[in-house]
């Protein structure tokens, strides 16, 4: 089952490995990223970065059409991990039976982004994607680790200019 739908632009990294995998007892990481899925070297780097207590697979958005349903239905604790809310929107559109929650972790500063939390910066495209995700009755919240305060999208969406 998908235990956690998470946006984190770094994908697998120290915080993810040390906290998220342990806190949620994750057994499998499903990374959805078109660029990584098409790059054999980058794929191998992420496979090597996966700690021994978990296994990881990497798919393009299109590959999830056939591959993701088995992770939604299985009994393993699965982390569905993507770089951007725009990818999350695609997944919620393709897979309406996904868990109706989206955790947004760190998203780095880039030009033309809005600071939404101390660790998440969103582009206009990402803000619009979150709005569409919310319209699908998905709870969107910001949280790096479970011991930190959760910030609900409703608490910060007014910081984002209407687009």
C-alpha positions as CSV (number, residue, x, y, z in Angstrom):
1,X,0.0,0.0,0.0
2,X,1.2,3.5,-0.6
3,X,2.0,4.7,2.9
4,X,3.2,8.1,2.0
5,X,2.9,10.2,-1.2
6,X,5.9,12.7,-0.9
7,X,7.3,15.5,-3.0
8,X,11.0,16.0,-2.3
9,X,13.2,17.5,-5.0
10,X,16.2,15.6,-3.8
11,X,14.5,12.3,-3.9
12,X,16.6,9.9,-1.9
13,X,19.0,11.7,0.5
14,X,20.0,11.7,4.2
15,X,16.8,13.0,5.7
16,X,14.8,10.6,3.6
17,X,16.9,7.6,4.6
18,X,17.4,8.5,8.2
19,X,14.0,9.7,9.1
20,X,11.2,9.1,6.6
21,X,12.0,5.5,5.9
22,X,12.3,4.7,9.6
23,X,9.4,6.8,10.8
24,X,7.0,5.2,8.2
25,X,8.6,1.7,8.3
26,X,9.1,2.0,4.5
27,X,9.9,-1.3,2.7
28,X,9.8,-0.1,-0.9
29,X,10.5,3.3,-2.5
30,X,8.8,4.0,-5.8
31,X,10.4,7.0,-7.5
32,X,8.5,8.7,-10.3
33,X,10.8,10.9,-12.3
34,X,11.0,10.9,-16.1
35,X,14.6,12.2,-16.2
36,X,15.9,9.7,-13.7
37,X,13.9,6.8,-15.3
38,X,15.6,7.5,-18.7
39,X,19.1,7.9,-17.3
40,X,20.9,4.6,-16.5
41,X,23.7,6.3,-14.5
42,X,21.4,8.3,-12.4
43,X,19.1,5.3,-11.8
44,X,22.1,3.3,-10.5
45,X,23.1,6.2,-8.2
46,X,19.6,6.1,-6.6
47,X,19.6,2.3,-6.4
48,X,22.9,2.5,-4.6
49,X,21.6,5.2,-2.3
50,X,18.7,3.1,-1.2
51,X,19.5,1.6,2.3
52,X,19.5,-2.2,2.7
53,X,16.2,-2.2,4.7
54,X,14.3,-1.0,1.6
55,X,14.2,-1.6,-2.1
56,X,13.6,1.0,-4.8
57,X,12.2,1.1,-8.3
58,X,12.2,4.1,-10.7
59,X,9.5,4.8,-13.2
60,X,8.6,7.4,-15.7
61,X,5.1,8.9,-15.3
62,X,3.9,6.8,-18.2
63,X,5.3,3.6,-16.8
64,X,3.2,4.1,-13.6
65,X,0.1,3.4,-15.6
66,X,0.9,-0.3,-15.5
67,X,3.4,-0.5,-12.6
68,X,1.9,1.6,-9.8
69,X,-1.4,-0.4,-9.3
70,X,0.5,-3.3,-7.8
71,X,2.1,-1.0,-5.2
72,X,-1.2,0.5,-4.3
73,X,-2.7,-2.9,-3.7
74,X,0.2,-4.7,-2.0
75,X,0.9,-5.2,1.8
76,X,4.3,-3.5,1.9
77,X,4.8,0.0,3.2
78,X,5.6,2.0,0.1
79,X,6.9,5.5,-0.2
80,X,5.8,7.2,-3.5
81,X,8.4,9.8,-4.1
82,X,8.6,12.5,-6.8
83,X,10.4,15.8,-7.3
84,X,7.5,18.1,-8.0
85,X,3.8,18.7,-7.3
86,X,3.3,18.7,-11.1
87,X,4.3,15.0,-11.2
88,X,2.0,14.4,-8.2
89,X,-0.9,15.9,-10.1
90,X,-0.3,13.6,-13.0
91,X,-0.3,10.6,-10.7
92,X,-3.5,11.6,-9.0
93,X,-5.1,12.0,-12.5
94,X,-3.8,8.6,-13.7
95,X,-4.5,6.8,-10.4
96,X,-7.6,8.1,-8.7
97,X,-7.3,5.4,-6.1
98,X,-4.1,6.8,-4.7
99,X,-4.1,7.7,-1.0
100,X,-5.7,11.2,-0.8
101,X,-2.8,12.9,0.9
102,X,0.3,14.6,-0.4
103,X,3.2,15.4,1.8
104,X,5.4,18.2,0.5
105,X,8.9,18.1,1.9
106,X,11.9,20.1,0.8
107,X,11.7,21.9,-2.6
108,X,14.8,24.0,-3.2
109,X,14.8,27.7,-4.1
110,X,14.8,28.4,-7.9
111,X,14.4,31.7,-9.7
112,X,10.7,32.7,-10.0
113,X,9.6,30.7,-7.0
114,X,7.6,31.7,-3.9
115,X,8.8,30.8,-0.4
116,X,5.9,28.9,1.1
117,X,7.7,27.4,4.1
118,X,11.3,27.6,5.4
119,X,12.1,24.6,3.2
120,X,9.7,24.7,0.3
121,X,9.7,27.1,-2.7
122,X,7.0,26.7,-5.4
123,X,6.8,27.9,-9.0
124,X,3.6,29.2,-10.5
125,X,3.2,25.8,-12.3
126,X,3.6,23.9,-9.0
127,X,1.1,26.2,-7.2
128,X,-1.4,25.6,-9.9
129,X,-0.8,21.9,-9.7
130,X,-1.4,21.9,-5.9
131,X,-4.6,23.8,-6.5
132,X,-5.8,21.1,-8.9
133,X,-4.7,18.4,-6.5
134,X,-6.7,20.1,-3.8
135,X,-9.8,20.1,-6.1
136,X,-9.5,16.3,-6.2
137,X,-10.1,16.4,-2.4
138,X,-6.5,15.5,-1.6
139,X,-5.1,16.8,1.7
140,X,-1.9,18.7,0.9
141,X,0.5,19.5,3.7
142,X,4.1,20.5,4.2
143,X,6.3,18.5,6.6
144,X,9.9,17.4,6.5
145,X,9.8,14.9,9.3
146,X,7.0,13.7,11.6
147,X,8.4,15.4,14.7
148,X,8.1,18.8,13.0
149,X,4.9,20.9,12.9
150,X,2.7,20.1,9.9
151,X,1.7,23.1,7.8
152,X,-1.5,22.6,5.9
153,X,-1.8,24.0,2.4
154,X,-4.8,26.1,3.6
155,X,-2.5,27.8,6.0
156,X,-0.1,29.0,3.3
157,X,-2.0,29.2,0.0
158,X,-2.6,32.9,0.5
159,X,1.1,33.4,0.3
160,X,0.9,32.3,-3.3
161,X,-0.2,34.9,-5.8
162,X,-3.2,34.0,-7.9
163,X,-2.0,32.5,-11.1
